[in-house]
Amino acid sequence: MRLISIVWMLLLAGLFHVPVSAQVRSGADVLLADSIHLLQGKRVGLLANHTSRLSSGVLLFDTLRALQGITMAAVYSPEHGFSGTAADGEAVASGAVAGVPLFSLYGATRRPNPEMFAGIDVLVMDLQDIGARYYTYLSTMAMCLETAAETGVEIIVCDRPNPVGGVIMEGPIRTDSLRSFVGYLPLPVRHGLTVGEALRMAVGEGWLRDHVRPRVTVVACAGWRRTMYYDETGLPWVQPSPNIVSLDAAIAYAGTCLLEGSNVSEGRGTDTPFLLFGAPFIDADTLAAALNVRALPGVRFHPAQFVPSPRRGAPRPRFSGQQCKGARLEISDRAMFDSFRTGVEILSELRLRYGAFLSFTSYLDLLAGIADMTNQPSDEIFRRSAEDVRRFSARRIPYLLYP
């Protein structure tokens, strides 16, 4: 009874928060409930994967295929394949799903050719993004818009919440000369947009190839607000890809993914990729202590040792079978945590302490969107990032769909 009284007093004082699940509906749920007439009598293509589910957990593909008056004509899949199990960078073959032709957009080609769209009237796109520029689902969707404009195919985007929220933006806007599949649209690293908003902006700002303007309808989520992280939506968590195993991993990804441009492990082949990093040549205690001295907001670093091993989604992890030493991130305040800054500071500390062992590839430039990234002073990177975010924040306003 005494414990109940204490909790009750804390509630009255506003010091004890009991989270309430929000009733958010994804764009796919809204499409089925309110806008299915958009597909009636049409040959439908579906860009989808394992995340393309209704709130009930049923795949959107299975639901559309069973509806009267709709012909499911083709399926298209992004990186990691329709099942979402292929490793990053692993080519995925085309084939069929339940007798419906499946065209892989991460195999022989990453851009759909006109022949792939020849048998459809409308393309429904439904993929769960994680809010980082170098997460490739958004690149695939943008390329589909370009081919749709060429072929006259209508596009319907089933929007989904940005799992890391729609308020915080971080990192520089990608330099035009560094346009690539991991940086197709000129967005900040953490862009604060849903895919529906990002694609609206891509069309409106003329970012698509040849400045094409396809016919696009965005079916917005219901009930989502920009301040919401995914665990506040009430929707079930489905791993967007094999190595984004948690919401914290998605939050950290915009920073720790930069390690992919170095010879340091970003934690693939462990239970906590992107929240763990290291290499055989690192002293874990020294590195964690040095990073904590930097007093980065919203995060603590703990010494860690791990041995990467092959697993689903990471068949050949860096340093497989070798003992790595490094650090584990503990995100203590996600409202304060700056993932991109954290990633840059980690690289800076690694260069300072292990420069003789550390190496980088040109992939780091593509990820960061900055030419000659390793020779840029950190202060200059942060100054540019702040200015880019300020300009982008104002520029995106006409394309926002949610309060």
N, C-alpha and C positions, 0 to 999 in steps of 0.2 A: 504493500500500500504506500509505503514511504517513497519507493522508486517512482510509482505512478504520480504521486504528488509533485515530485521534483521535476519530472518530465513535463507535467501540466504547467508548472510555473515557468519553465523555460520556454514553452510554446507561447504563453501569454507575453513573455518578455521579448519574443522574437529572436531568441538565441538558439533555438533548436529547430532545424528545418526538416520537415517531412516532405520528400519530393512527391509530386503528383504527376502521374503519367499523362502526357498531352495526347489528345486524340488527333493525331496527324494522319492524313491519308496521302499516300503517294499518288503521283500522276496516273499510274496504272490503275489504281483503285478508282480514281475519279473518272478516267476514261470508260471503264466498264460500267460504272454506276450512272454516269450523267451524259457521256458523249459518244456512246457506241455507234450512234447514227453516222459518225464521220467515216466509219468503215463499211457500212452496209452496201452490199452489191459490188464490192471492190476486191481486186486481187491484192492481197496484203503481203508485204515483206516485213520481217521483224529483225532488227538489230538487237541482239539480246545475249545474255549469258545466265549463269546460275543466280545472279542477283535480281533478275527480272521477275520478281514475284509479287503477288498480291499480299496484303497484310495477313491473309489466312495462311500464307506459305505456299500456295499453289503457283506454279510457274505460269506466267502470262502466256507463254506459247501454248500450253495445254488448254488454257481457257479460251483463247482466240480460236484455236483449231476446232473446238467443240461447238462454236456458235453457228447458228443458222444464218445464211445470207452473207457469210464472209468466206472467201477462199484464201486459205493460207498457202501462198505460192512459193515463198522462199524464206530462209533464215540466214542471217549473217552474224558472224561472231568476231569479237575483238581479240586483243592479246589475252593469253591464257585459255582461249577456246570457249566453246559454248558451256562446257562443264566447269570452267574456271579452275582447272587443275594443272594446266601446263605451266612450266617455269617461265620466269621473265626472259624475254628474248628467244624463247623456243618457238620454232616454226610449227604452225598447226595446219593440218591438212583439211581440205574441204571434204564433204561427204553428204550425209543425209541424217535428218532427225525425224523419226516416226514416219518415214517415207517422204518427207519434205526436203527438197534440196537445201544443203547447207553450204554457204560460201564463206570460207575463212578469209578474214581481212587481216590476218597475221601469218601469212604463209608465202605463197608464190607472189602475192601482191598485198600491199597495205592500203591501196586505194581501190575502191570498187570501180571496175570498168563498165562502160555502158551496157555491155552484154549481160552483166550480172543483174541489171535492173530491167531488162527487156520484158520480163514476165510479170511485172507488178505495176499497180496504179498508185499505191501509197506505201511509204516506208514508215513503220512505227519504230521509234528508237527508245529503248529503255535500259539504261546502264547506271549502276551506282558508282559515281565518281567519289574522290576523297578530297577534292578541293585544292590540289596541287597542280601546277602547270605541267610538270613532267610525269603525270599519271596519264597513260596513253589513251584511255577510253575517249577523252574529249577530242583528241586528234583524229581518231577514227570517225567520230560523229561529224566533225567539221568536214572531213574528206567526203563523207556520204552526202552532205549538203551540196558540195561542189558537183558531184556526179548527178545528183537529183536535178540540179539546175540545168545541167546539160541535156538530160533525158526527159525533162518535164514531169518527173515523178514528184508527187506531193509528199511532204515530210510532216509527221506528227511526233513530237517529242513528249514522252511521258516523263515529267520532271520528278526529281527526287531531292530530299534534303541534302544540303552540304553537311556532311557529318561533323566537320570541325567548325561549323557556324558560318554566318554570313557577315560578320562584323570585322574581324581581324584580317588585315592584309599585310603581307610581308614580302620582302625581297624585291629585286629589280625587275623591271619589264624586260623581256627578252629582246636583245639587239636584233635588228632585221637580218643582218648577215649570218646569224646563228639559227635561223629557222630550221627546224628538224622535226622528226616524229615525236621527240620528247620536249618539243617547244614549238608547237605548230602555230599557236595563237599568241599574240604579244600581250601576255598577261603577267602580273607579278607572280612570284613563285607560289605564294599562298594568296589566292585571288578573291576569296570571299563570295563567290558566285555559285549558284546551282548550274547544272549543265544547260537548263533551259535559258537562264539569263545569259550565260556565256555565249550560247549560239545566237541568241537575239542580238547580242552586242557584235558578234562576228559579222552578221549580215548588215546591221545598221552602220557599222564603222568601215565597211568595205574591206575586211580582213581576209575574206575568202579569195581563192585564186581567180584572177581576172575580175575581181569585184562582183562576182555573180550574186544574184538575189533570188534564191529558191523560194518556193511557197512553203512556209513553215508555220505550223500551229503548235504552240506549246500548251500542253494540258498541265496546268499548275497543280502543285500539292495543295491540299486543304489543311489549314491549321498550323502550318509551319511559320515560325518567326525567325528573324535573322540571329537572334541571341541564342537560339537553341543549338546545343550539341546533340549528336545522334542519340545519346542515352536519355535525352529529355523528350524524345518524340513519341515514345511508346511503341515504336516499330521494332520488330525483332532484328537483331544484329546478324547479318550474313557477311562473312569475310569477302570484301570486294575482290581480292586476289589472294593467292596462297600465302604471301608473306605479310599481309596486313591482317594480323590475327586479332587485333583489338583496337578500340577507339584511341587509346594512348599511342599505339603504333602509327595510326593515321595522323595524329596531331604532330608526332615527332618527324614524320616522313619528309616534310618540306625542308628539314635541316639535315638529318642524318643520311638521307639519300645521296647527298653530295659526296659521301665517302665512296660511292660507286665509281667516282672518278679518280680514286687513289688505289694503293695496294693494301689498304686496311679493310678488314671484314666489317660489314655493316650488320652482321648478326644472322645472315641467311644460314640455314642449316642448324639453327637453334630454335628454341620455343619462343623467343622474343626478338625477332628481327626488327631492326630500326630503333630498338630501345637498348641495344647492346652493341658494342663495337670493340675491336681490338686486333692485335697481330702478335706473332711470336716474339717480336723484338721490343715490345712495350713492357714497362714496369707498371703494373696496375695501381699500386698504392701511390706512386709518385704522380701518375697522370691524373687520377681521380682527385687527389689533393690539390694539384695545380689548377684544375678546372674549377674546383669549388672556390679557390682564391679569387677567381674572376667574378664571382658573385653574380652569375647570370640569373635574371629574374625567373621565378617559377620552376626552377629545376635544381636537383641535387645529383651529384655523381657518386657512385659507389664502386669501389674496386671489384673487378670481376675476372674470372677465368672461365674459359669454355673451349670446347672442342667441336667445331662445325662438323656435321655429318650429313650424308645424302638423305634426302627425304622428299616427299611429294611436294612439288613446287620449287625445290632447290636440289636437283640431282647432282650438281657439281659445285657446291659452295666453295668460296675462297678459303684456303688453308684447311681443306677437308682432312680430318684425321689428325690435325696438329693442334697442340695446345696454344691457345691465344690468351693474351692478357690485355685487359683494357678497362672499360668502365660501363656501368649500367646506368641509364637515365631514370630518375624518379621525378615525374612531373608533379610537383607539389601544388601548383596554382596555374591551371590552364588559361586563366584570363590574363595572367602576367607573362606566361611563357612565350618567348619569341623563337620559334623553331628554326627559321632561317639564320638568325643571328647566332643561335646555339651551334648550328652546323659550321658556320664560318669560324667561330671561336674554337671549336674542336680542331678544325684543320690548322688553325694558327698555332695552337699549342702543340700539335703533333709535329709541325714543321720546326718549331723552336727546339723541341727536345729530341726528335728522331729524324732530323733532316737527312742524315747520312743513309738512312734505311728507307726513307719515304720516297715514293714516286707517284707521279700523276699522269693521266692521259688527257687527250683532247676532249674526252667525254665530259670532264668537269666543266669545261666552257659551255658545252651544249646544255648541261643541266642548269647551271647558274644563269645562263643567258648573257654572260659577260666574256668578252674576248680576253685572252691571256689572264685568266682568273687568278692563277697562282702568283702573279707579279703585281696584283693590285693590293694596295694597303687596305687593311680591314676598315679603317675609318672612312676611306673613300667609298668602299662598297656600301657601308651603312648610310653614308650621306646620300649616295645615289638612290639607294633603296627607299629612304624616307621621302625623297623628292618624287620618285616614280609613284609611290603609293599615294601621295597627296594628289597628284594629277589624275591618277587612275580613279581614285575615290570620287572625284567630281564627274569624271567622264562616264562612269558607269550608271549614274543615277537614272537616265531615261529608260534603261533596260531592266531595272529591278522589278521583280514581281511580288515581293514580300516585304512586310513592314519590319 
